[in-house]
Amino acid sequence: MMKARLSLTLLVLAASAAQAQVRVASPNRRTQVTVQVQDGKLYYSVQRDGRALLMPSLLGFEFRGAPTLRDSLRIVDTTRQTADETWTQPWGEVAHVRDHHNELRVSVRESAAPNRQFTLAVRVFDDGIGFRYEFPDQPNLGAFEMTEELTEFSMADDARAWWIPSNRPRLDRSEILYSSSPVSVIDSIQTPLTMETRDGKAFVVIHEANLVDYARMNLRGGRLENRTLHAALAPYADGVKVRGHTPFVTPWRTIQIADRATDLSPSVLGLNLNPPSVIANTGWIKPMKYVGIWWGMHINTMTWNSGPKHGATTANTKRYIDFAAANGFGGVLVEGWNVGWDGDWIQNRNAFSFTSAYPDYDLPEVARYAHEKGVKLIVHNETSGGIENYERQMDSAFALYHSLGLDAIKSGYVTDLTSAGDSHHGQVMVRHYRHVIEMANKYGIEPIHDTGERRTYPNMMSREGARGQEYNAWGAEGGNPPEHETILFFTRLLAGPMDFTPGIFDILREHTGPRRELWESRVRTTLAKQLALYVVLYSPLQMAADLPENYAGQPAFQFIRDVAVDWDTTRVLEGKIGDYVVVARRERNGPSWFIGAITDEEARSFDVPLSFLRPGRRYVAEIYADGPGARWDTNPLPVTISRRPVTSLTRLHIVLARGGGQAIRIRPAR
């Protein structure tokens, strides 16, 4: 990482024991955080432009076998610090990130036995706040078992919220369609939680950053008409949330704030609350497009397990490698190559080998062939949540991949609980994911929800963590409705890149078996929207997800060949949560721009000014639009491809069909 600018000032204020309230504001002075003690309890509150966004919200903890750390608290000291630096990402939605914040550190101690102490660190940016608890080594708080984190988020407004549930019995996963409701009726939900105040003048997103050796934070609502949300940590099987020993720090609790939905993205708040990269040389970490032996399993033309339809054969993989090389794609993902998929592979989690291939898959030969063709082989490691089995083999497996020149891994965790019955969002799994990232870095190789750790470990490039394209193949719960991606952009994608896997061209399943009903087991978009998703739903690893044969003779496939996956600049031009998104991105180290526009089930049109283009320069817009009569449910395939000259003074008229989209490449005129 290259630091472009750094200014730092430090002011230490000695606080008297009687000090009960302190404040810190954002650099632009619009956002203010107040930390106060009232009746022996510690609270924080947030104002924006003098208006309350969060009312006084409780802070504290409960521990097994120890008094609650909540009462008889007093502020004993405060320090203040201002930082302003700009750092460069090795890849991302933007190349350069400014970290400009004011920090307040509030030291708090119990005034009665056992006299424990901690520091509340608060950082206030122009785009939001982050706060965390820091526990020093101390005689009366050493080893601990935390049973509750008492952090509250008491919303001043009964804002509209977009959310997915958490803690469903035996089913604690993120692959769920989003719901929308007033915050007052929320039960148990996952983060990021995106909210819009009732007057539409503020957008608030609650999440976390730098999740290390701790449990993932969900949120638990109050009773009806109660707008207070409570931190709800993913538990161990015995109910304990976090085990640790002082000194200890929690993850940052983040509250992103914006005036408009379009200002929420790209979100860099979580990145700025993570440490700088520990990888000195990131040259081997490269964004790319890839294809894979994957979609065929979901539409039942191939299988993960051995047998007559086994997808991961040497011959089939070489066919995919040839296709990738011919179209300029960087990689080929191969799922189902290793022993362990036969039978009930979800239950038989300890049967997986991560070094032994099925007899019809020659790993060394496939690796050799991929290198010969200039294509990366992406190794798939499905664990079914058997992390003990995976960790036993990880060193030997990664050493094998390294010896074959393989430096990309996709790991999978199709499970809801660990073998010990712990939540797969709990501390055990958080530790495991970090261990995998660190081991991968050791060997030069590549989920729980993203909390910005890609800044520290840029080899952690993408993850799913939401309901992706495969649900359109299964027809589960009716597939993904046309609004789904317009919600993801303002919710899940604010946490970080998503492996959504766009690019399905055989939308009606005409070339993979009997034609299906138009609303059963099929993609619920137009073909043009599939193209636009490459620009809208960010990932540095973008998959052309369909079978290679379904791209043959398709002029629209050229956009997938051309679209960039690494960006210098991102600008959200239009957006309304659940309705539509129009985003423009400029490629890293190049002059071309790409625009992606998507809508829900309604047809829409926009006049988009191209003022972001370089003044005085002539460009050509290559436009992939919904064709005549296109609509997602009855006629999804028509695409009209056109070209026109444009400049920074041009306004493009973008027309979207129902459930449709438009993808545009803007390149300098030759």
C-alpha positions as CSV (number, residue, x, y, z in Angstrom):
1,M,0.0,0.0,0.0
2,M,1.3,3.5,-0.8
3,K,0.4,6.3,1.5
4,A,-0.2,9.5,-0.3
5,R,-0.9,11.9,2.5
6,L,-0.8,11.7,6.3
7,S,-1.5,14.4,8.9
8,L,-1.8,13.5,12.5
9,T,-2.5,15.6,15.6
10,L,-2.8,14.4,19.1
11,L,-4.5,16.1,22.1
12,V,-4.7,14.5,25.5
13,L,-7.2,15.8,27.9
14,A,-7.1,14.8,31.6
15,A,-10.7,14.1,32.6
16,S,-11.9,14.6,36.1
17,A,-13.8,11.8,37.8
18,A,-16.9,13.9,37.6
19,Q,-16.8,14.2,33.8
20,A,-20.0,12.6,32.6
21,Q,-20.3,13.6,28.9
22,V,-17.9,14.0,26.0
23,R,-18.4,14.6,22.3
24,V,-16.5,14.1,19.0
25,A,-17.5,15.4,15.6
26,S,-16.7,14.3,12.0
27,P,-14.2,16.4,10.0
28,N,-17.0,18.1,8.2
29,R,-18.8,18.7,11.5
30,R,-22.1,17.2,10.3
31,T,-22.0,14.1,12.4
32,Q,-21.5,14.2,16.2
33,V,-21.2,11.4,18.7
34,T,-21.8,11.9,22.4
35,V,-20.6,9.5,25.0
36,Q,-22.1,9.9,28.4
37,V,-22.6,8.3,31.8
38,Q,-26.1,8.4,33.3
39,D,-27.0,6.7,36.5
40,G,-23.7,4.7,36.4
41,K,-24.4,3.4,32.9
42,L,-22.5,4.2,29.7
43,Y,-24.3,5.4,26.6
44,Y,-23.5,6.8,23.2
45,S,-25.8,8.8,20.8
46,V,-25.4,10.1,17.2
47,Q,-26.6,13.3,15.6
48,R,-26.5,14.4,12.0
49,D,-26.8,18.1,11.2
50,G,-28.2,18.6,14.7
51,R,-30.8,15.9,14.2
52,A,-30.9,12.8,16.4
53,L,-30.2,9.6,14.4
54,L,-29.5,7.3,17.4
55,M,-30.8,8.1,20.8
56,P,-28.7,7.3,23.9
57,S,-27.8,3.6,23.5
58,L,-26.4,1.3,26.2
59,L,-22.9,-0.1,26.2
60,G,-21.6,-3.0,28.2
61,F,-21.2,-6.8,28.7
62,E,-22.3,-9.8,30.6
63,F,-19.9,-12.6,31.6
64,R,-20.3,-16.1,33.0
65,G,-19.4,-16.2,36.7
66,A,-18.8,-12.5,37.0
67,P,-20.9,-9.3,37.6
68,T,-22.4,-7.6,34.6
69,L,-20.0,-4.9,33.2
70,R,-22.7,-2.2,32.9
71,D,-23.2,-0.4,36.2
72,S,-21.3,2.0,38.5
73,L,-19.2,3.2,35.5
74,R,-17.4,6.5,35.4
75,I,-15.2,8.3,32.8
76,V,-11.7,8.6,34.1
77,D,-9.8,9.9,31.1
78,T,-10.2,10.9,27.4
79,T,-7.8,11.4,24.5
80,R,-8.4,12.8,21.1
81,Q,-6.7,12.2,17.8
82,T,-7.2,13.3,14.1
83,A,-5.9,11.4,11.2
84,D,-5.9,12.1,7.4
85,E,-4.2,9.8,5.0
86,T,-4.9,8.4,1.6
87,W,-4.0,4.8,0.8
88,T,-4.1,2.7,-2.4
89,Q,-5.8,-0.6,-2.7
90,P,-4.2,-3.3,-4.8
91,W,-7.7,-3.9,-6.3
92,G,-11.2,-2.6,-5.5
93,E,-14.1,-0.5,-6.5
94,V,-11.9,2.6,-6.1
95,A,-8.1,2.8,-6.4
96,H,-7.5,5.4,-3.7
97,V,-9.2,5.6,-0.3
98,R,-9.1,8.6,2.0
99,D,-9.1,7.8,5.7
100,H,-10.0,11.1,7.4
101,H,-11.5,10.9,10.9
102,N,-11.5,12.3,14.4
103,E,-11.0,9.8,17.2
104,L,-12.1,10.0,20.8
105,R,-10.9,7.4,23.3
106,V,-12.9,7.3,26.5
107,S,-11.4,5.4,29.5
108,V,-14.1,4.0,31.7
109,R,-13.8,2.2,35.1
110,E,-16.2,0.7,37.6
111,S,-16.4,2.8,40.8
112,A,-17.2,-0.4,42.8
113,A,-15.6,-3.8,43.0
114,P,-14.3,-5.6,40.9
115,N,-13.1,-2.2,39.5
116,R,-12.8,-3.4,35.9
117,Q,-11.9,-1.0,33.2
118,F,-12.0,-0.6,29.4
119,T,-11.7,2.0,26.7
120,L,-14.4,3.0,24.3
121,A,-12.6,4.0,21.0
122,V,-14.8,6.1,18.7
123,R,-13.8,7.2,15.2
124,V,-16.0,9.6,13.3
125,F,-15.7,10.0,9.5
126,D,-17.7,12.1,7.2
127,D,-19.5,9.0,6.0
128,G,-20.2,7.4,9.4
129,I,-18.8,6.2,12.7
130,G,-17.0,3.2,14.2
131,F,-16.6,2.3,17.9
132,R,-15.1,-0.6,19.7
133,Y,-14.2,-1.8,23.2
134,E,-10.6,-2.2,24.2
135,F,-9.7,-4.2,27.4
136,P,-6.3,-3.8,28.9
137,D,-4.6,-6.5,30.9
138,Q,-5.9,-6.2,34.5
139,P,-6.1,-8.2,37.7
140,N,-9.9,-8.5,37.9
141,L,-10.5,-9.4,34.3
142,G,-8.2,-12.0,32.9
143,A,-9.7,-15.1,31.2
144,F,-13.4,-14.6,30.5
145,E,-16.5,-16.2,29.0
146,M,-18.7,-13.5,27.5
147,T,-22.4,-14.4,27.5
148,E,-23.8,-11.1,26.0
149,E,-22.5,-8.0,24.4
150,L,-25.0,-5.3,25.6
151,T,-24.4,-2.8,22.8
152,E,-27.6,-1.1,21.6
153,F,-28.6,0.8,18.5
154,S,-31.6,2.9,19.6
155,M,-33.0,4.5,16.4
156,A,-34.6,7.9,16.7
157,D,-36.8,7.2,13.7
158,D,-38.9,4.2,12.9
159,A,-37.0,3.9,9.6
160,R,-37.7,1.5,6.8
161,A,-35.3,-1.4,7.0
162,W,-34.1,-4.0,4.5
163,W,-33.0,-7.2,6.2
164,I,-32.6,-11.0,6.2
165,P,-33.3,-13.1,9.3
166,S,-30.8,-14.7,11.6
167,N,-31.0,-17.5,14.2
168,R,-33.7,-19.5,12.5
169,P,-33.8,-23.0,14.1
170,R,-31.1,-25.2,12.6
171,L,-30.8,-22.8,9.7
172,D,-28.5,-19.9,10.2
173,R,-27.5,-18.8,6.7
174,S,-27.4,-15.7,4.5
175,E,-28.9,-17.2,1.4
176,I,-32.3,-15.7,2.0
177,L,-34.5,-13.2,0.2
178,Y,-34.6,-9.7,1.7
179,S,-37.6,-8.4,3.5
180,S,-38.6,-4.8,4.2
181,S,-40.3,-3.4,7.3
182,P,-40.2,-0.6,9.8
183,V,-37.3,-1.1,12.2
184,S,-39.8,-1.4,15.1
185,V,-41.1,-4.8,14.0
186,I,-37.7,-6.4,13.4
187,D,-37.0,-9.6,15.3
188,S,-33.6,-11.2,14.7
189,I,-31.6,-10.1,11.6
190,Q,-28.2,-10.1,10.0
191,T,-26.0,-7.2,9.1
192,P,-25.4,-5.1,7.1
193,L,-28.8,-3.6,8.0
194,T,-29.7,-0.8,5.7
195,M,-32.4,1.8,6.8
196,E,-34.0,4.8,5.3
197,T,-35.6,7.4,7.6
198,R,-39.3,8.0,7.0
199,D,-38.7,11.5,5.5
200,G,-36.1,10.0,3.2
201,K,-33.4,12.5,4.3
202,A,-31.0,10.0,5.8
203,F,-29.8,6.4,5.1
204,V,-28.1,4.4,7.9
205,V,-26.3,1.1,7.7
206,I,-25.3,-0.9,10.8
207,H,-22.5,-3.5,10.4
208,E,-19.1,-4.3,11.9
209,A,-15.4,-4.1,10.9
210,N,-12.2,-6.1,11.6
211,L,-13.9,-9.2,12.9
212,V,-11.1,-11.2,14.5
213,D,-11.3,-13.9,17.2
214,Y,-14.9,-12.9,18.1
215,A,-18.4,-13.9,17.2
216,R,-20.3,-12.4,14.3
217,M,-22.8,-9.7,15.3
218,N,-26.4,-10.1,14.4
219,L,-29.1,-7.8,15.6
220,R,-32.1,-8.5,17.8
221,G,-35.1,-6.2,17.8
222,G,-37.2,-5.0,20.7
223,R,-40.9,-5.4,21.1
224,L,-43.5,-3.7,18.9
225,E,-43.0,0.1,18.8
226,N,-39.5,-0.3,20.3
227,R,-36.9,1.0,17.9
228,T,-33.9,-0.3,19.8
229,L,-31.7,-3.0,18.2
230,H,-29.4,-5.1,20.4
231,A,-26.2,-6.8,19.5
232,A,-26.8,-10.6,19.2
233,L,-23.6,-12.6,18.9
234,A,-23.5,-16.0,17.3
235,P,-23.2,-18.6,20.1
236,Y,-21.2,-21.6,21.0
237,A,-23.3,-24.7,21.6
238,D,-23.2,-24.0,25.4
239,G,-24.5,-20.5,25.0
240,V,-21.2,-18.7,25.5
241,K,-20.6,-16.0,22.8
242,V,-16.9,-15.2,23.1
243,R,-14.0,-16.8,25.1
244,G,-10.9,-14.8,25.5
245,H,-8.3,-13.2,27.8
246,T,-7.3,-9.6,28.3
247,P,-5.7,-7.7,26.7
248,F,-8.6,-7.9,24.2
249,V,-10.4,-5.8,21.6
250,T,-13.7,-6.3,20.0
251,P,-14.6,-5.7,16.4
252,W,-15.6,-2.2,15.4
253,R,-19.4,-1.5,15.4
254,T,-20.0,0.6,12.3
255,I,-22.8,3.0,11.5
256,Q,-22.6,4.3,7.9
257,I,-24.6,7.5,7.2
258,A,-25.6,9.1,3.9
259,D,-28.0,11.7,2.6
260,R,-29.0,9.6,-0.4
261,A,-29.0,5.9,-1.3
262,T,-26.6,6.6,-4.1
263,D,-24.1,7.9,-1.6
264,L,-23.9,4.6,0.2
265,S,-21.7,3.0,-2.4
266,P,-18.8,2.5,-2.7
267,S,-18.6,1.9,1.0
268,V,-15.0,2.3,2.5
269,L,-15.9,2.8,6.2
270,G,-15.1,-0.8,7.0
271,L,-11.9,-0.8,5.0
272,N,-10.6,2.2,6.9
273,L,-11.3,0.5,10.2
274,N,-9.1,-2.5,9.3
275,P,-5.3,-2.6,9.6
276,P,-3.1,-2.0,6.5
277,S,-2.1,-5.0,4.4
278,V,0.3,-7.5,5.9
279,I,1.2,-8.7,2.4
280,A,4.2,-6.6,1.2
281,N,4.1,-7.9,-2.4
282,T,0.6,-8.1,-3.8
283,G,1.6,-8.5,-7.4
284,W,0.5,-12.1,-7.5
285,I,-3.1,-11.2,-6.4
286,K,-4.9,-10.4,-9.7
287,P,-8.6,-9.7,-10.4
288,M,-9.9,-11.8,-13.3
289,K,-12.8,-13.3,-15.1
290,Y,-13.2,-17.0,-15.1
291,V,-15.5,-19.9,-16.1
292,G,-16.1,-23.1,-14.3
293,I,-17.5,-26.6,-13.9
294,W,-20.3,-25.4,-11.7
295,W,-23.5,-24.3,-13.4
296,G,-23.9,-27.8,-14.9
297,M,-24.3,-29.3,-11.4
298,H,-27.1,-26.8,-10.6
299,I,-29.1,-27.6,-13.7
300,N,-28.4,-31.3,-13.5
301,T,-26.4,-31.8,-16.6
302,M,-23.3,-32.7,-14.5
303,T,-22.7,-34.0,-11.0
304,W,-20.2,-33.3,-8.3
305,N,-20.1,-37.0,-7.4
306,S,-18.5,-39.7,-9.5
307,G,-20.5,-41.5,-12.2
308,P,-21.6,-41.1,-15.8
309,K,-22.3,-37.4,-15.5
310,H,-19.3,-36.5,-13.4
311,G,-18.3,-32.9,-14.4
312,A,-14.8,-32.7,-13.1
313,T,-13.0,-35.0,-15.6
314,T,-9.7,-34.3,-17.2
315,A,-11.2,-34.0,-20.6
316,N,-14.0,-31.7,-19.6
317,T,-11.7,-29.5,-17.6
318,K,-9.4,-29.1,-20.6
319,R,-12.4,-28.1,-22.7
320,Y,-13.1,-25.3,-20.2
321,I,-9.5,-24.3,-20.2
322,D,-9.5,-24.0,-24.0
323,F,-12.6,-21.9,-23.8
324,A,-11.1,-19.6,-21.2
325,A,-7.9,-19.2,-23.1
326,A,-9.7,-18.5,-26.4
327,N,-11.8,-15.7,-24.8
328,G,-9.2,-14.0,-22.6
329,F,-10.5,-15.3,-19.3
330,G,-8.0,-15.7,-16.5
331,G,-9.2,-18.9,-14.7
332,V,-11.2,-22.1,-14.6
333,L,-13.0,-23.2,-11.4
334,V,-13.4,-27.0,-11.0
335,E,-15.9,-28.3,-8.4
336,G,-16.3,-32.0,-7.6
337,W,-12.7,-33.0,-8.5
338,N,-11.7,-34.5,-5.1
339,V,-12.8,-37.6,-3.3
340,G,-15.7,-37.2,-0.9
341,W,-18.7,-36.1,-3.0
342,D,-20.3,-39.6,-3.2
343,G,-23.3,-40.2,-0.9
344,D,-24.6,-37.6,1.4
345,W,-21.6,-35.3,1.3
346,I,-23.2,-32.7,3.6
347,Q,-23.5,-35.3,6.4
348,N,-20.2,-37.1,5.5
349,R,-18.1,-34.0,6.1
350,N,-15.1,-36.0,7.2
351,A,-15.0,-38.0,4.0
352,F,-13.5,-35.2,1.9
353,S,-9.9,-35.5,0.8
354,F,-8.3,-32.3,-0.4
355,T,-5.3,-34.0,-2.1
356,S,-6.9,-37.1,-3.6
357,A,-8.7,-36.7,-7.0
358,Y,-11.3,-39.0,-8.5
359,P,-9.7,-41.5,-11.0
360,D,-11.1,-39.6,-14.0
361,Y,-9.4,-36.3,-13.0
362,D,-5.6,-36.0,-13.3
363,L,-4.8,-32.9,-11.2
364,P,-1.1,-32.6,-12.2
365,E,-1.9,-33.0,-15.9
366,V,-4.8,-30.5,-15.7
367,A,-2.5,-28.0,-13.8
368,R,0.2,-28.4,-16.5
369,Y,-2.3,-27.9,-19.3
370,A,-3.7,-24.8,-17.6
371,H,-0.2,-23.3,-17.3
372,E,0.5,-24.1,-20.9
373,K,-2.6,-22.2,-21.9
374,G,-2.0,-19.2,-19.6
375,V,-5.0,-20.0,-17.5
376,K,-5.3,-20.3,-13.7
377,L,-6.8,-23.4,-12.3
378,I,-9.1,-22.5,-9.3
379,V,-9.1,-25.3,-6.8
380,H,-12.4,-26.0,-5.0
381,N,-12.3,-27.1,-1.3
382,E,-15.8,-27.9,0.0
383,T,-15.8,-28.7,3.7
384,S,-19.5,-29.1,4.6
385,G,-18.5,-27.4,7.8
386,G,-16.0,-30.1,8.7
387,I,-13.4,-27.6,9.7
388,E,-11.4,-30.1,11.8
389,N,-11.0,-32.4,8.8
390,Y,-10.0,-29.4,6.6
391,E,-7.5,-28.0,9.0
392,R,-5.8,-31.4,9.4
393,Q,-5.2,-31.5,5.7
394,M,-4.7,-27.8,5.0
395,D,-1.0,-27.7,5.2
396,S,-0.4,-30.7,2.9
397,A,-3.2,-29.6,0.5
398,F,-1.9,-26.1,0.1
399,A,1.7,-27.4,-0.2
400,L,0.5,-29.7,-3.0
401,Y,-1.3,-26.9,-4.8
402,H,1.7,-24.6,-4.4
403,S,4.0,-27.3,-5.9
404,L,1.7,-27.5,-9.0
405,G,1.7,-23.7,-9.4
406,L,-1.9,-23.3,-8.2
407,D,-2.6,-20.1,-6.3
408,A,-6.3,-19.7,-6.2
409,I,-8.8,-21.5,-3.9
410,K,-12.5,-21.4,-3.5
411,S,-13.5,-22.9,-0.1
412,G,-17.1,-23.9,0.7
413,Y,-19.0,-24.3,4.0
414,V,-22.4,-25.9,3.1
415,T,-23.6,-26.3,6.7
416,D,-25.5,-24.5,9.5
417,L,-23.7,-25.8,12.6
418,T,-20.2,-27.0,13.2
419,S,-19.6,-30.7,14.2
420,A,-19.6,-29.5,17.8
421,G,-23.0,-27.8,17.4
422,D,-21.6,-24.3,17.4
423,S,-23.0,-21.6,15.1
424,H,-21.1,-21.4,11.9
425,H,-21.1,-17.6,12.4
426,G,-19.5,-18.0,15.9
427,Q,-16.1,-17.4,17.2
428,V,-14.8,-20.9,16.2
429,M,-15.6,-20.3,12.6
430,V,-14.3,-16.7,12.6
431,R,-11.0,-18.1,13.9
432,H,-11.1,-20.8,11.2
433,Y,-11.7,-18.3,8.3
434,R,-8.8,-16.2,9.5
435,H,-6.6,-19.2,9.7
436,V,-7.5,-20.2,6.1
437,I,-6.6,-16.7,4.9
438,E,-3.3,-16.7,6.7
439,M,-2.4,-20.2,5.5
440,A,-3.3,-19.2,1.9
441,N,-1.0,-16.2,2.2
442,K,1.8,-18.4,3.5
443,Y,1.5,-20.5,0.3
444,G,0.7,-17.6,-2.0
445,I,-3.0,-18.7,-2.4
446,E,-6.6,-16.9,-1.9
447,P,-17.7,-17.4,4.3
448,I,-18.4,-15.4,7.1
449,H,-19.7,-12.0,6.2
450,D,-17.2,-9.4,5.0
451,T,-16.0,-6.9,7.6
452,G,-13.2,-5.3,5.6
453,E,-10.4,-7.8,6.2
454,R,-9.5,-7.6,2.5
455,R,-7.5,-4.5,3.3
456,T,-5.3,-6.5,5.7
457,Y,-5.3,-9.7,3.5
458,P,-6.0,-8.7,-0.1
459,N,-5.7,-12.4,-1.0
460,M,-9.2,-12.7,0.4
461,M,-10.9,-11.5,-2.7
462,S,-14.6,-12.4,-2.8
463,R,-17.3,-14.4,-1.1
464,E,-20.9,-15.3,-1.5
465,G,-22.7,-14.5,1.8
466,A,-26.0,-13.9,0.1
467,R,-28.5,-15.5,-2.2
468,G,-26.8,-15.9,-5.6
469,Q,-27.5,-17.1,-9.1
470,E,-27.8,-20.8,-8.3
471,Y,-31.2,-20.2,-6.7
472,N,-32.5,-19.4,-10.1
473,A,-31.5,-22.9,-11.3
474,W,-33.2,-24.7,-8.4
475,G,-36.5,-22.8,-8.4
476,A,-36.2,-22.7,-4.6
477,E,-38.9,-20.3,-3.2
478,G,-39.5,-19.2,-6.8
479,G,-36.0,-18.2,-7.5
480,N,-34.6,-14.7,-7.2
481,P,-37.3,-12.0,-8.0
482,P,-36.4,-9.2,-10.4
483,E,-35.9,-6.8,-7.5
484,H,-33.3,-9.0,-5.7
485,E,-30.2,-7.5,-7.3
486,T,-31.4,-3.9,-6.7
487,I,-31.6,-4.7,-3.0
488,L,-28.2,-6.5,-2.8
489,F,-26.5,-3.5,-4.2
490,F,-27.6,-1.4,-1.2
491,T,-27.3,-4.1,1.5
492,R,-24.9,-7.1,1.1
493,L,-22.6,-5.3,-1.4
494,L,-21.9,-2.6,1.1
495,A,-20.0,-5.1,3.2
496,G,-17.7,-6.1,0.3
497,P,-17.4,-8.0,-3.0
498,M,-19.9,-10.7,-3.8
499,D,-19.5,-13.9,-5.9
500,F,-22.9,-13.6,-7.5
501,T,-21.9,-15.5,-10.7
502,P,-23.8,-13.6,-13.5
503,G,-23.8,-14.3,-17.2
504,I,-26.5,-16.9,-17.8
505,F,-27.5,-16.7,-21.4
506,D,-29.7,-19.8,-21.6
507,I,-32.3,-18.1,-19.5
508,L,-35.2,-20.3,-20.7
509,R,-33.2,-23.5,-20.3
510,E,-33.8,-24.4,-23.9
511,H,-30.4,-26.0,-24.4
512,T,-30.2,-28.0,-21.2
513,G,-33.2,-30.2,-21.3
514,P,-37.0,-29.7,-21.6
515,R,-38.2,-26.1,-21.7
516,R,-39.4,-25.1,-18.3
517,E,-42.3,-23.0,-17.3
518,L,-41.4,-19.3,-17.6
519,W,-41.4,-18.8,-13.8
520,E,-40.0,-22.1,-12.7
521,S,-36.3,-22.9,-12.3
522,R,-35.0,-20.2,-14.5
523,V,-33.2,-16.8,-14.3
524,R,-35.6,-14.0,-13.6
525,T,-33.9,-11.3,-15.7
526,T,-33.5,-10.3,-19.3
527,L,-30.3,-11.2,-21.0
528,A,-29.2,-7.6,-21.0
529,K,-29.6,-7.4,-17.3
530,Q,-27.2,-10.4,-16.9
531,L,-24.6,-8.3,-18.7
532,A,-25.3,-5.2,-16.6
533,L,-24.7,-7.2,-13.4
534,Y,-21.0,-7.4,-14.2
535,V,-20.8,-3.7,-13.6
536,V,-23.5,-3.4,-10.8
537,L,-22.6,-6.3,-8.5
538,Y,-18.9,-5.8,-7.8
539,S,-16.4,-8.7,-7.5
540,P,-12.7,-8.7,-8.5
541,L,-13.4,-12.3,-9.6
542,Q,-16.3,-12.4,-12.0
543,M,-17.6,-15.6,-13.4
544,A,-19.1,-16.2,-16.9
545,A,-21.4,-18.7,-15.2
546,D,-23.2,-20.4,-18.1
547,L,-22.0,-23.5,-20.0
548,P,-19.5,-22.6,-22.7
549,E,-21.7,-23.9,-25.5
550,N,-24.4,-21.4,-24.5
551,Y,-22.2,-18.5,-25.5
552,A,-21.6,-19.8,-29.0
553,G,-22.9,-17.5,-31.7
554,Q,-24.0,-14.9,-29.1
555,P,-22.9,-11.4,-30.1
556,A,-23.7,-10.1,-26.6
557,F,-21.0,-12.3,-25.2
558,Q,-18.5,-9.7,-26.4
559,F,-19.5,-7.5,-23.4
560,I,-18.4,-10.2,-21.0
561,R,-15.1,-10.4,-22.9
562,D,-14.6,-6.7,-22.7
563,V,-15.8,-5.7,-19.2
564,A,-13.2,-4.8,-16.6
565,V,-13.1,-6.3,-13.1
566,D,-10.8,-3.9,-11.4
567,W,-11.8,-0.2,-11.0
568,D,-10.2,3.2,-10.5
569,T,-13.4,5.1,-9.9
570,T,-17.0,4.3,-9.1
571,R,-20.0,6.6,-9.3
572,V,-23.5,5.7,-8.5
573,L,-25.6,7.8,-10.9
574,E,-29.2,6.7,-9.9
575,G,-30.6,4.4,-7.3
576,K,-33.5,3.5,-5.2
577,I,-33.4,0.5,-2.9
578,G,-35.4,-2.4,-4.3
579,D,-36.2,-0.5,-7.5
580,Y,-33.2,0.4,-9.7
581,V,-29.5,1.1,-9.9
582,V,-27.4,2.9,-12.4
583,V,-23.6,2.8,-11.8
584,A,-20.6,3.9,-13.8
585,R,-17.1,2.6,-13.2
586,R,-13.7,3.5,-14.8
587,E,-11.3,0.6,-15.4
588,R,-8.0,0.6,-13.4
589,N,-5.0,1.7,-15.5
590,G,-7.2,2.5,-18.5
591,P,-9.4,5.1,-20.0
592,S,-12.6,3.1,-20.6
593,W,-15.8,3.5,-18.5
594,F,-18.5,0.9,-18.1
595,I,-22.1,1.6,-17.1
596,G,-24.5,-1.0,-15.7
597,A,-28.2,-0.2,-15.2
598,I,-30.8,-2.6,-13.7
599,T,-34.4,-2.4,-12.6
600,D,-37.0,-4.5,-10.8
601,E,-40.2,-5.8,-12.3
602,E,-41.0,-2.3,-13.6
603,A,-39.9,-0.8,-16.9
604,R,-37.9,2.5,-16.4
605,S,-35.9,5.0,-18.4
606,F,-33.1,7.4,-17.4
607,D,-31.3,10.3,-19.0
608,V,-27.7,9.9,-17.8
609,P,-25.2,12.8,-18.2
610,L,-21.7,11.6,-19.1
611,S,-20.0,14.5,-17.4
612,F,-17.6,12.1,-15.7
613,L,-15.8,11.6,-19.1
614,R,-12.7,13.5,-19.8
615,P,-13.6,16.9,-21.3
616,G,-12.6,17.5,-24.9
617,R,-12.1,13.8,-25.6
618,R,-14.2,11.8,-28.1
619,Y,-15.5,8.4,-27.1
620,V,-17.6,5.6,-28.5
621,A,-20.4,4.0,-26.5
622,E,-21.0,0.3,-27.2
623,I,-24.5,-0.3,-25.9
624,Y,-26.2,-3.6,-25.0
625,A,-29.8,-2.8,-24.4
626,D,-33.1,-4.8,-23.9
627,G,-34.4,-5.5,-27.4
628,P,-37.9,-4.9,-28.8
629,G,-40.6,-6.5,-26.7
630,A,-38.1,-7.7,-24.1
631,R,-39.3,-8.4,-20.5
632,W,-38.1,-10.8,-17.9
633,D,-41.1,-13.1,-17.7
634,T,-42.3,-13.6,-21.2
635,N,-39.5,-12.5,-23.6
636,P,-36.1,-12.2,-21.8
637,L,-33.7,-12.9,-24.7
638,P,-33.8,-9.9,-27.1
639,V,-30.7,-7.7,-27.0
640,T,-30.0,-4.7,-29.2
641,I,-26.4,-3.9,-29.7
642,S,-25.5,-0.4,-31.0
643,R,-22.7,2.1,-31.1
644,R,-22.7,5.9,-31.0
645,P,-20.2,8.7,-30.5
646,V,-20.3,10.4,-27.1
647,T,-18.5,13.1,-25.1
648,S,-18.6,14.6,-21.6
649,L,-21.5,16.8,-22.9
650,T,-23.7,13.8,-23.9
651,R,-26.8,12.7,-22.1
652,L,-27.5,9.0,-22.7
653,H,-31.1,7.9,-22.8
654,I,-31.3,4.5,-21.1
655,V,-34.4,2.4,-21.4
656,L,-34.9,-0.7,-19.3
657,A,-37.5,-3.4,-19.8
658,R,-39.4,-5.1,-17.0
659,G,-36.8,-7.0,-15.1
660,G,-34.3,-5.7,-17.5
661,G,-30.9,-3.9,-17.7
662,Q,-28.4,-2.2,-19.9
663,A,-24.7,-2.6,-20.2
664,I,-22.5,0.0,-21.8
665,R,-18.8,0.2,-22.6
666,I,-17.5,3.7,-23.3
667,R,-14.0,3.6,-24.9
668,P,-11.9,6.4,-26.5
669,A,-12.6,6.8,-30.2
670,R,-9.9,5.4,-32.4
